[in-house]
Amino acid sequence: MAIPEFIREIREKAGDTLLFLPGVVTVVFDDRGRILLNRRADSGKWALISGIPDPGEQPAEAAVREIEEETGVHAVVERVLSVFTNEPVTYPNGDRAQYIDIVLRCRAVGGEARVNDDESLDVGWFALDELPPLGPIARGRIELALRDDPTWFAPAAPAGPAHRGYAAP
């Protein structure tokens, strides 16, 4: 996965300190109800299209940019599906990050699905009953995209000394 230049600059100062970073994850549908996936170059696994917004970039803008950069598909954002903080990850070089993902349902409006950068080994449209192996988080995000539920948020932590000023719903 290409490391954005602004992250490289932060890493020069912060070393491998845990960084809390925004992420966008997209569930992109075409007019036939198929889902757009890429097989990631860093893991070799099939995944939803995702990326890191640039400083000052709106999440929906970042999602549309990432979809086009990685797959050549033009898309529009339809709605926010969920906001979710992932477990921290440690990369092979020792860098640590934790992402808060904004998951967006999108609709393709043009372009042709193809490998469009060095972050993907393959790109394709998949019918719901023909999805390649995906992890439970990706499958859960697809399930959210298929429903018309309100945006999903992780439950708030109970109020207490560590959470002063924040109350559970």
N, C-alpha and C positions, 0 to 999 in steps of 0.2 A: 504494500500500500504506500503510495506516495505521501511523504510527510510535508504538510503545508509549510511554507517558508516562515510564517509567524511562529509556528511551533518549534522549528529549528532554532529560531532566535531565542525563544524562551528557554529551550533546553541548554543553550550555551551558558545561560546564567543559572538555571535551576538544577542542572545535572539530571539525575534520575528521580528527583523528587516527584511524588504523586501529584499529577495535574488533574484537576476537575475540569472536564471539557464538554462543550455542547456537541451533540451529534444529531443528524437527521437520518431517519430510516424511512424508506418509501415502500408502499405496497401499490404497485402500478398495474392497473388493469387496461386491457385493450377493449375494443368494441365487441369482442367475442367472449369476454369474461375471463380471458387468460391472464396470468400473472407474469411480469417481467422479472427474471432473475439473472444474476451473473455468477460465474464460477470464479471465485477470487484467486488472484495470483499468489497472495501471501499464504493461503491455507489450502487451496485446491478444492474448497468446498463451495457448494451452491449457496447463495445468500440473496436476501433482499438488497436492493441498491441503497447505499448509505454513504455518508461522508461527514466532514466537519465544516460548519459554516466559517467563512472568512470573517475577520473582525468587521463589525458594522453591517454584515449581511443578514437579512431576515431569514428565518428558517425556511419559509416557503420558497424564497428565492434560491437558497442553497440547495434545496431538494430538486428543483427544476434544473439547476446547473449540474448537479451530480448525475442525474439521470442522463442528461445529454452528453456530458463528458465521458461517462463510462459506457453508454450503450448506443448513442446516436439517436435515441428516441426523444421527441419533443413531448412534454407533458404539462398538465395543469394540476394544481393542488385542489382537491375537493374539500377535505376536512382534516382536522387533527383527530387521530385515533387514540393516542395515549402519550403520556409523559412518564418516563421511567428512568430511574437511576440504576445502572448496571453495576455488577460487582467489579472491583478493580482488576485490571489486567496488567501483567508484566510481559513486556516484549522481549525477544531474544537478546537484544542489546542491553537489557536491564532497565530501560525506561518504563515508568509506571504511569498509568492513566486510569481514570474512572470517568465514564461518559454518562451524561444525562441525555437520553434519547427522546427526541420529539418525533413521534411516528405519524406519518401523513399518508392518507389515501390519495392516490393520484390517478389521473386518466390520461392515456396516451392520445395525442392529437396529431401526430405526424412523425416523420423520420422512419428509419429502418433499423431494427434491432441488429446490432453487430458489436464486435469487440472494437471499442473506440479509443482505448488508452492502454497503458501497461498494467492497470490494476485488475484486469479481467483476463481469464484464459478462454472463456466462452460466455456467450450471452444468448438468452432464448426466452420465448414465450411458452408458458406451460398451462395446460388445462388443470383445473383443481384436482381432478382424479388422476393426473399424470405427473404430479410434482416429484422432483428428485428428492433424495434424503435432505431434510432440513431439521434443525434443532427445535426443541420445544418452544423457545422464545419466538423464533420466526413463525412457526405454525400458529402460535397464539396471536401474533400480530395480524396474520392473514385472517384468522377467525374474527378478530375485531373489525377488520375491513369489510367483511361480508355481512355484518350486522349494522343496524341503524341505531346503536346504543350511543349514549352520551360519551364524551371523551373519558377515557379511563385514566385514573391516577392511582398510584400506590396509596394504601391507607396511611394517614398521618400517624406519627408516633404519639403515644399517650403523653399528655401534659405532665411535666415534672421539672425538677431543677435543671436538667440538661436541655429542656425544651421550653424554657421560660418564655411566655408570651405567645406560645403556639398551642392551640387546643385541638384535640381530635374532633372530627366532624360528628 
